[in-house]
Amino acid sequence: MEKVSAVRCESYEEEYVYQAVKEAIKKIGFEFPKGKRVLIKPNIMSQNKPEQHTITHFSVINAICRLLKEQNNDIVIGESIAFYQKGLTKKAYEISGIQQVAQKYDATLVEFEKVDLIRITKDEYEIEGLDELFIPKILLEVDMVINACKLKSHSAMRLSGAIKNMYGCLPGGYKQKIHQWVNSEFELSNIFIDIHKIIKPELSIMDAIVSLDGGPTALGKPIYTGSILASENPVALDVVAASLIGYNADDIPMLIQAKRREMINDFNDVQIVGELKPVQFKRLVKEGLDRPYDNNSIFVKHTYVNLKIDNSNCNNCGRCITACPTKAIQQKNECVELHTKLCINCYYCISVCPNEAISINPTLMNRLGWGIRRITGL
């Protein structure tokens, strides 16, 4: 039977959260390693402030870092935000408060759009969703990955918790590209499961102190749920999180896919250790499992960005060509050419170019959306 701990936590005050996280981990019998390199994957989907409750609160990351440092572990924090915003993940770390936590514990901050990617195929791993996936290499180099997720209901995927959080390991606009390639919640959920099968996070800790009803963006309504949840099984954790806010596990495609792929034996095969107080959310998706999936929606197809190369600034050093995981950048005569159909929008080439010859080319809708966001604070 899978264990999920539920510990009451009344606020985001640092010591309260530390004690709650510590107790939650103890209740499931998990022990942190000693002297290892551990990567924490928070949920920082956008450049939002902690009080907007769209992201894993920095006090939860602080508690995990403190517990890891008590065992002399080397800490890495890794993330890549969902939509293009100027400053990307680096700025999100600053706004979220996680940059300050990293400095406090001498943790390395990694922006997944700025690191080497490794190509994963069906020949090597148990993946079903796509023929290949490009994963930040560092996720396969560290000794352990901790999934530090946020509890949110999700207007598209019904639930945002432990399973979905690992989707943020895919860099930059790659996540949006994949949204355009799938035709149902089940197909997209299958890719979430693939990522778990590849990365294999050993511990999932959920910030369910203040959760978000109608997320994943700041248009959702913060709801006090007063809990820290933890499990070694991300699916079991999401089964409990779903029940906390008013879902049945059988209502959620990503949980159905996880069960089909044997990440959990049965949704009833979960033991809750501790106190769970359900809070009925009001913005849950009520449509059936066969509801249409619109991969041409404005939020999928018209808020993305493409890249462009300014050859007048290019010195033909070839760094972008070497770095591109999909060979979308190629030399043509004396110019460098970008093939947008091959590009997955991981943004890695931008960071390796010494002359800033590669830049973002956002759509009009993208510019409009983030202009509204700057005005409204959303």
KELOTI-487891 format. One record per residue (C-alpha): residue number from 1; x, z, y. Coordinates in nm, 4 decimals. Layout:
KELOTI-487891
[NUM; [X; Z; Y]] ...
This chain:
KELOTI-487891
[1; [0.0000; 0.0000; 0.0000]] [2; [0.1282; -0.0957; 0.3468]] [3; [0.1697; 0.1895; 0.5949]] [4; [0.0807; 0.1668; 0.9635]] [5; [0.1381; 0.4706; 1.1835]] [6; [-0.0855; 0.5486; 1.4802]] [7; [0.0385; 0.8050; 1.7293]] [8; [-0.1493; 0.9087; 2.0405]] [9; [0.0382; 0.8547; 2.3677]] [10; [-0.1332; 0.9496; 2.6906]] [11; [0.0854; 0.7687; 2.9443]] [12; [0.3957; 0.5582; 3.0001]] [13; [0.5975; 0.8609; 3.1095]] [14; [0.9405; 0.8140; 2.9534]] [15; [0.9591; 1.1301; 2.7412]] [16; [0.6012; 1.0957; 2.6119]] [17; [0.6698; 0.7417; 2.4978]] [18; [1.0021; 0.8331; 2.3391]] [19; [0.8435; 1.1115; 2.1353]] [20; [0.5503; 0.8887; 2.0322]] [21; [0.7747; 0.6021; 1.9196]] [22; [1.0013; 0.8442; 1.7347]] [23; [0.7036; 1.0010; 1.5546]] [24; [0.5482; 0.6613; 1.4751]] [25; [0.8686; 0.5456; 1.3076]] [26; [0.9071; 0.8738; 1.1178]] [27; [0.5498; 0.8572; 0.9855]] [28; [0.6158; 0.5295; 0.8038]] [29; [0.9462; 0.6556; 0.6655]] [30; [1.1617; 0.4040; 0.8512]] [31; [1.5198; 0.4922; 0.9409]] [32; [1.7319; 0.3087; 1.1948]] [33; [2.0677; 0.1782; 1.0723]] [34; [2.3954; 0.3137; 1.2062]] [35; [2.6585; 0.1111; 1.3844]] [36; [2.4765; -0.2217; 1.3529]] [37; [2.3857; -0.5020; 1.5918]] [38; [2.0098; -0.4870; 1.6477]] [39; [1.7973; -0.7323; 1.8469]] [40; [1.4739; -0.6168; 2.0120]] [41; [1.2141; -0.8896; 2.0746]] [42; [0.9673; -0.7658; 2.3408]] [43; [0.6628; -0.9528; 2.4684]] [44; [0.7464; -1.0841; 2.8151]] [45; [0.5231; -1.3878; 2.8323]] [46; [0.5560; -1.4317; 3.2079]] [47; [0.7181; -1.2959; 3.5224]] [48; [0.4662; -1.0127; 3.5424]] [49; [0.4976; -0.6530; 3.6567]] [50; [0.4555; -0.3652; 3.4095]] [51; [0.1325; -0.2503; 3.5770]] [52; [-0.0331; -0.5844; 3.4949]] [53; [-0.0114; -0.4906; 3.1243]] [54; [0.0550; -0.8438; 2.9982]] [55; [0.3979; -0.7446; 2.8645]] [56; [0.5597; -0.4777; 2.6512]] [57; [0.6096; -0.1858; 2.8883]] [58; [0.9709; -0.1094; 2.9692]] [59; [0.9246; 0.2558; 2.8667]] [60; [0.8569; 0.1414; 2.5086]] [61; [1.1749; -0.0676; 2.5117]] [62; [1.3541; 0.2322; 2.6620]] [63; [1.2393; 0.4516; 2.3704]] [64; [1.3560; 0.1996; 2.1096]] [65; [1.6935; 0.1596; 2.2839]] [66; [1.7385; 0.5374; 2.3030]] [67; [1.6682; 0.5786; 1.9316]] [68; [1.9065; 0.2946; 1.8455]] [69; [2.1837; 0.4362; 2.0646]] [70; [2.1458; 0.7748; 1.8976]] [71; [2.2686; 0.5930; 1.5841]] [72; [2.5494; 0.4143; 1.7728]] [73; [2.3952; 0.0699; 1.7400]] [74; [2.4848; -0.2302; 1.9536]] [75; [2.1638; -0.3481; 2.1221]] [76; [2.0540; -0.7009; 2.2101]] [77; [1.7245; -0.7769; 2.3856]] [78; [1.6032; -1.1351; 2.3495]] [79; [1.3081; -1.3278; 2.4916]] [80; [1.1958; -1.6583; 2.6445]] [81; [0.8917; -1.6732; 2.8731]] [82; [0.5969; -1.8948; 2.7856]] [83; [0.5543; -2.1168; 3.0935]] [84; [0.8061; -2.2564; 3.3353]] [85; [0.8647; -2.0374; 3.6404]] [86; [1.1625; -2.0540; 3.8712]] [87; [1.4246; -1.8120; 3.7450]] [88; [1.2800; -1.8302; 3.3924]] [89; [1.3445; -1.5342; 3.1607]] [90; [1.6257; -1.3867; 3.3691]] [91; [1.3835; -1.3173; 3.6523]] [92; [1.1196; -1.1930; 3.4072]] [93; [1.3651; -0.9312; 3.2790]] [94; [1.4156; -0.8102; 3.6350]] [95; [1.0463; -0.7974; 3.7302]] [96; [0.9429; -0.6324; 3.4019]] [97; [1.1873; -0.3422; 3.4409]] [98; [1.3631; -0.4313; 3.1162]] [99; [1.6796; -0.5380; 3.2964]] [100; [1.7226; -0.1803; 3.4187]] [101; [1.6663; -0.0472; 3.0660]] [102; [1.9318; -0.2845; 2.9326]] [103; [2.1802; -0.1617; 3.1927]] [104; [2.1035; 0.2001; 3.1042]] [105; [2.1872; 0.1501; 2.7361]] [106; [2.4548; -0.1167; 2.7779]] [107; [2.2322; -0.3655; 2.5961]] [108; [2.2964; -0.7386; 2.6073]] [109; [2.0126; -0.9422; 2.7591]] [110; [1.9677; -1.2819; 2.5958]] [111; [1.7559; -1.5624; 2.7371]] [112; [1.6709; -1.7774; 2.4375]] [113; [1.6625; -2.0924; 2.6526]] [114; [2.0372; -2.0421; 2.7173]] [115; [2.1717; -2.0034; 2.3629]] [116; [2.2626; -2.2284; 2.0707]] [117; [1.9768; -2.3343; 1.8455]] [118; [1.9908; -2.3865; 1.4717]] [119; [1.7790; -2.6463; 1.2924]] [120; [1.5647; -2.5002; 1.0148]] [121; [1.4118; -2.7278; 0.7511]] [122; [1.1797; -2.6920; 0.4532]] [123; [1.4770; -2.7360; 0.2225]] [124; [1.6252; -2.4077; 0.3429]] [125; [1.3302; -2.1822; 0.4259]] [126; [0.9691; -2.1286; 0.3276]] [127; [0.8108; -2.3119; 0.6197]] [128; [0.4894; -2.5142; 0.6157]] [129; [0.3769; -2.5765; 0.9729]] [130; [0.6353; -2.8376; 1.0782]] [131; [0.9067; -3.0313; 0.8999]] [132; [1.1670; -2.8556; 1.1142]] [133; [1.1991; -2.5705; 1.3618]] [134; [1.4746; -2.4934; 1.6114]] [135; [1.5527; -2.1219; 1.6230]] [136; [1.8033; -1.9362; 1.8465]] [137; [2.1069; -1.8858; 1.6275]] [138; [2.1571; -1.5279; 1.7412]] [139; [1.8362; -1.4225; 1.5624]] [140; [2.0028; -1.5056; 1.2300]] [141; [2.3349; -1.3466; 1.3248]] [142; [2.2242; -0.9937; 1.4152]] [143; [2.1884; -0.7233; 1.1497]] [144; [1.8250; -0.6439; 1.2263]] [145; [1.5374; -0.7636; 1.4449]] [146; [1.2754; -0.5284; 1.5876]] [147; [0.9437; -0.6784; 1.6967]] [148; [0.8291; -0.4835; 2.0053]] [149; [0.4862; -0.6323; 2.0735]] [150; [0.1933; -0.5707; 2.3099]] [151; [-0.1710; -0.5361; 2.2079]] [152; [-0.3892; -0.8001; 2.3736]] [153; [-0.6990; -0.9907; 2.2827]] [154; [-0.6267; -1.3610; 2.3280]] [155; [-0.8675; -1.6197; 2.4638]] [156; [-0.7208; -1.8931; 2.2418]] [157; [-0.5736; -1.7185; 1.9368]] [158; [-0.8112; -1.4179; 1.9330]] [159; [-0.5343; -1.1583; 1.8954]] [160; [-0.1870; -1.1226; 2.0403]] [161; [0.0106; -0.8642; 1.8494]] [162; [0.2996; -0.8461; 1.6064]] [163; [0.2587; -1.1867; 1.4401]] [164; [0.2177; -1.3861; 1.7592]] [165; [0.4927; -1.2045; 1.9482]] [166; [0.7655; -1.3693; 1.7429]] [167; [0.6483; -1.7098; 1.8706]] [168; [0.8330; -1.6162; 2.1886]] [169; [1.1599; -1.6590; 1.9984]] [170; [1.1174; -2.0332; 2.0509]] [171; [1.2903; -2.1230; 2.3764]] [172; [1.1410; -2.2518; 2.6986]] [173; [0.8742; -2.5208; 2.6879]] [174; [0.9218; -2.5765; 2.3141]] [175; [0.6273; -2.3429; 2.2578]] [176; [0.4015; -2.5630; 2.4702]] [177; [0.5200; -2.8779; 2.2952]] [178; [0.4127; -2.7308; 1.9615]] [179; [0.0678; -2.6524; 2.1024]] [180; [0.0290; -3.0271; 2.1558]] [181; [0.1320; -3.1083; 1.7985]] [182; [-0.1248; -2.8934; 1.6154]] [183; [-0.4974; -2.9468; 1.5711]] [184; [-0.6351; -2.6022; 1.4876]] [185; [-0.5762; -2.2298; 1.5165]] [186; [-0.4847; -2.2340; 1.1485]] [187; [-0.2102; -2.4934; 1.1994]] [188; [-0.0606; -2.3039; 1.4931]] [189; [-0.0898; -1.9739; 1.3041]] [190; [0.1037; -2.1293; 1.0177]] [191; [0.3964; -2.1840; 1.2540]] [192; [0.3820; -1.8174; 1.3586]] [193; [0.4121; -1.7264; 0.9920]] [194; [0.7023; -1.9698; 0.9498]] [195; [0.8937; -1.7917; 1.2252]] [196; [0.8435; -1.4574; 1.0516]] [197; [0.9574; -1.6063; 0.7224]] [198; [1.2784; -1.7237; 0.8931]] [199; [1.3640; -1.4264; 1.1152]] [200; [1.2200; -1.1450; 0.8996]] [201; [1.1814; -0.8632; 1.1552]] [202; [1.2262; -0.5343; 0.9703]] [203; [1.0196; -0.3168; 1.2036]] [204; [0.7238; -0.3837; 1.4337]] [205; [0.6317; -0.1415; 1.7126]] [206; [0.3221; -0.2035; 1.9233]] [207; [0.2627; -0.0959; 2.2810]] [208; [-0.1068; -0.0091; 2.2616]] [209; [-0.1041; 0.2562; 2.5328]] [210; [-0.2768; 0.0293; 2.7815]] [211; [-0.3884; -0.2950; 2.6183]] [212; [-0.5309; -0.6159; 2.7627]] [213; [-0.8870; -0.7343; 2.7057]] [214; [-0.9196; -1.1093; 2.7613]] [215; [-0.5481; -1.1861; 2.7691]] [216; [-0.2879; -1.3083; 2.7369]] [217; [-0.2484; -1.3565; 3.1149]] [218; [-0.3025; -1.1129; 3.3998]] [219; [-0.6602; -1.2453; 3.4283]] [220; [-0.7344; -1.0038; 3.1444]] [221; [-0.8621; -0.6506; 3.1994]] [222; [-0.6326; -0.3541; 3.1191]] [223; [-0.7987; -0.1112; 2.8772]] [224; [-0.6651; 0.2338; 2.7897]] [225; [-0.6153; 0.2529; 2.4142]] [226; [-0.3655; 0.5402; 2.4114]] [227; [-0.1606; 0.4537; 2.1029]] [228; [0.1777; 0.3555; 1.9692]] [229; [0.1496; 0.1700; 1.6382]] [230; [0.4335; 0.0944; 1.3985]] [231; [0.4821; -0.0697; 1.0592]] [232; [0.7424; -0.2464; 0.8510]] [233; [0.4798; -0.5136; 0.7867]] [234; [0.3698; -0.7081; 1.0982]] [235; [0.0537; -0.8314; 0.9264]] [236; [-0.0581; -0.4803; 0.8357]] [237; [0.0086; -0.3755; 1.1949]] [238; [-0.2114; -0.6567; 1.3275]] [239; [-0.4873; -0.5717; 1.0782]] [240; [-0.4983; -0.2201; 1.2243]] [241; [-0.4664; -0.3454; 1.5829]] [242; [-0.7564; -0.5859; 1.5252]] [243; [-0.9756; -0.3036; 1.3969]] [244; [-0.8762; -0.0907; 1.6953]] [245; [-1.0304; -0.3364; 1.9446]] [246; [-1.3301; -0.4554; 1.7414]] [247; [-1.2176; -0.7474; 1.5225]] [248; [-1.2371; -0.7857; 1.1467]] [249; [-0.9189; -0.9213; 0.9909]] [250; [-1.1218; -1.2033; 0.8327]] [251; [-1.2119; -1.3236; 1.1849]] [252; [-0.8532; -1.4084; 1.2753]] [253; [-0.6858; -1.7302; 1.1500]] [254; [-0.3294; -1.5987; 1.1764]] [255; [-0.4175; -1.3030; 0.9509]] [256; [-0.5918; -1.5331; 0.7041]] [257; [-0.2831; -1.7557; 0.6927]] [258; [-0.0563; -1.4534; 0.6496]] [259; [-0.2618; -1.3331; 0.3538]] [260; [-0.2626; -1.6808; 0.1986]] [261; [0.1142; -1.6870; 0.2255]] [262; [0.1452; -1.3442; 0.0628]] [263; [0.2691; -1.1450; 0.3600]] [264; [0.0015; -0.8944; 0.2629]] [265; [-0.1886; -0.8531; -0.0636]] [266; [-0.5229; -0.7494; 0.0783]] [267; [-0.6539; -0.6496; 0.4208]] [268; [-0.7830; -0.3271; 0.2671]] [269; [-0.4406; -0.2496; 0.1257]] [270; [-0.3359; -0.0704; 0.4456]] [271; [-0.2908; 0.3020; 0.4948]] [272; [-0.3246; 0.4339; 0.8497]] [273; [-0.0964; 0.7338; 0.8975]] [274; [-0.2099; 0.9277; 1.2024]] [275; [-0.5013; 0.9138; 1.4433]] [276; [-0.6681; 0.5878; 1.5419]] [277; [-0.9407; 0.5828; 1.8078]] [278; [-1.1187; 0.2449; 1.8226]] [279; [-1.1981; 0.0974; 2.1646]] [280; [-1.4473; -0.1901; 2.1648]] [281; [-1.3143; -0.4810; 2.3720]] [282; [-1.5680; -0.6989; 2.5513]] [283; [-1.3840; -1.0328; 2.5655]] [284; [-1.3294; -1.1027; 2.1984]] [285; [-1.3618; -1.4586; 2.0676]] [286; [-1.6944; -1.4759; 1.8820]] [287; [-1.6893; -1.8390; 1.7706]] [288; [-1.6484; -1.9141; 1.4006]] [289; [-1.3270; -2.0125; 1.2299]] [290; [-1.4195; -2.3810; 1.2557]] [291; [-1.4391; -2.3847; 1.6350]] [292; [-1.2755; -2.6911; 1.7975]] [293; [-0.9117; -2.6602; 1.9006]] [294; [-0.8390; -2.8539; 2.2192]] [295; [-0.4740; -2.9552; 2.2262]] [296; [-0.5528; -3.1726; 2.5283]] [297; [-0.6755; -2.8821; 2.7395]] [298; [-0.5419; -2.8312; 3.0884]] [299; [-0.3468; -2.5243; 2.9801]] [300; [-0.1782; -2.7076; 2.6930]] [301; [-0.1101; -3.0547; 2.8252]] [302; [-0.1047; -3.0345; 3.2021]] [303; [0.0938; -2.7205; 3.2823]] [304; [0.4093; -2.8269; 3.1000]] [305; [0.7285; -2.9556; 3.2605]] [306; [0.9604; -3.2383; 3.1666]] [307; [1.3310; -3.2629; 3.2421]] [308; [1.5118; -3.5212; 3.4502]] [309; [1.8762; -3.6210; 3.4848]] [310; [2.0328; -3.7084; 3.8179]] [311; [2.3207; -3.9363; 3.7208]] [312; [2.4575; -3.9267; 4.0742]] [313; [2.5579; -3.5644; 4.0040]] [314; [2.6691; -3.6286; 3.6445]] [315; [3.0428; -3.6448; 3.5676]] [316; [2.9873; -3.7641; 3.2080]] [317; [3.1439; -3.4500; 3.0608]] [318; [2.9135; -3.4807; 2.7575]] [319; [2.8274; -3.1101; 2.7337]] [320; [2.4534; -3.1769; 2.7411]] [321; [2.4858; -3.4394; 2.4681]] [322; [2.6708; -3.1944; 2.2439]] [323; [2.4328; -2.9097; 2.3197]] [324; [2.1022; -3.0922; 2.2653]] [325; [1.9648; -2.9866; 1.9242]] [326; [1.7437; -3.2942; 1.8831]] [327; [1.9872; -3.5592; 2.0174]] [328; [1.7415; -3.6363; 2.2960]] [329; [2.0291; -3.6840; 2.5421]] [330; [2.2446; -3.9887; 2.4799]] [331; [2.5156; -4.1865; 2.6536]] [332; [2.4069; -4.5306; 2.7693]] [333; [2.6710; -4.7427; 2.9381]] [334; [2.8062; -4.5161; 3.2119]] [335; [2.4916; -4.3041; 3.2408]] [336; [2.3338; -4.0179; 3.0498]] [337; [1.9799; -4.0860; 2.9368]] [338; [1.7088; -3.8406; 2.8346]] [339; [1.4561; -3.9490; 2.5703]] [340; [1.1484; -3.7397; 2.6479]] [341; [0.9828; -3.8125; 2.3122]] [342; [1.2738; -3.6445; 2.1336]] [343; [1.3099; -3.3613; 2.3851]] [344; [1.1561; -3.0280; 2.2810]] [345; [1.1945; -2.8756; 2.6304]] [346; [1.4180; -2.5925; 2.5144]] [347; [1.5998; -2.6107; 2.8529]] [348; [1.9396; -2.5429; 2.6933]] [349; [2.0961; -2.8503; 2.8537]] [350; [2.0198; -2.7121; 3.2008]] [351; [2.2357; -2.4068; 3.1385]] [352; [2.5339; -2.5992; 2.9972]] [353; [2.5508; -2.8651; 3.2706]] [354; [2.8337; -2.7714; 3.5127]] [355; [2.7057; -2.9945; 3.7944]] [356; [2.3328; -2.9117; 3.7978]] [357; [2.2574; -3.2731; 3.7111]] [358; [1.9631; -3.1735; 3.4879]] [359; [1.6560; -3.0194; 3.6441]] [360; [1.2912; -2.9395; 3.5862]] [361; [1.0303; -3.2043; 3.6666]] [362; [0.6995; -3.0101; 3.6710]] [363; [0.3590; -3.1731; 3.6687]] [364; [0.1336; -3.1475; 3.9712]] [365; [-0.0840; -2.9015; 3.7791]] [366; [0.2169; -2.6849; 3.7068]] [367; [0.3121; -2.6752; 4.0747]] [368; [-0.0459; -2.5961; 4.1727]] [369; [-0.0805; -2.3232; 3.9103]] [370; [0.2308; -2.1357; 4.0088]] [371; [0.1543; -2.1796; 4.3764]] [372; [-0.1768; -2.0018; 4.3149]] [373; [0.0047; -1.7394; 4.1121]] [374; [0.2472; -1.6636; 4.3945]] [375; [-0.0423; -1.6213; 4.6378]] [376; [-0.2623; -1.4086; 4.4127]] [377; [0.0060; -1.2106; 4.2279]] [378; [-0.1291; -1.3183; 3.8887]] 
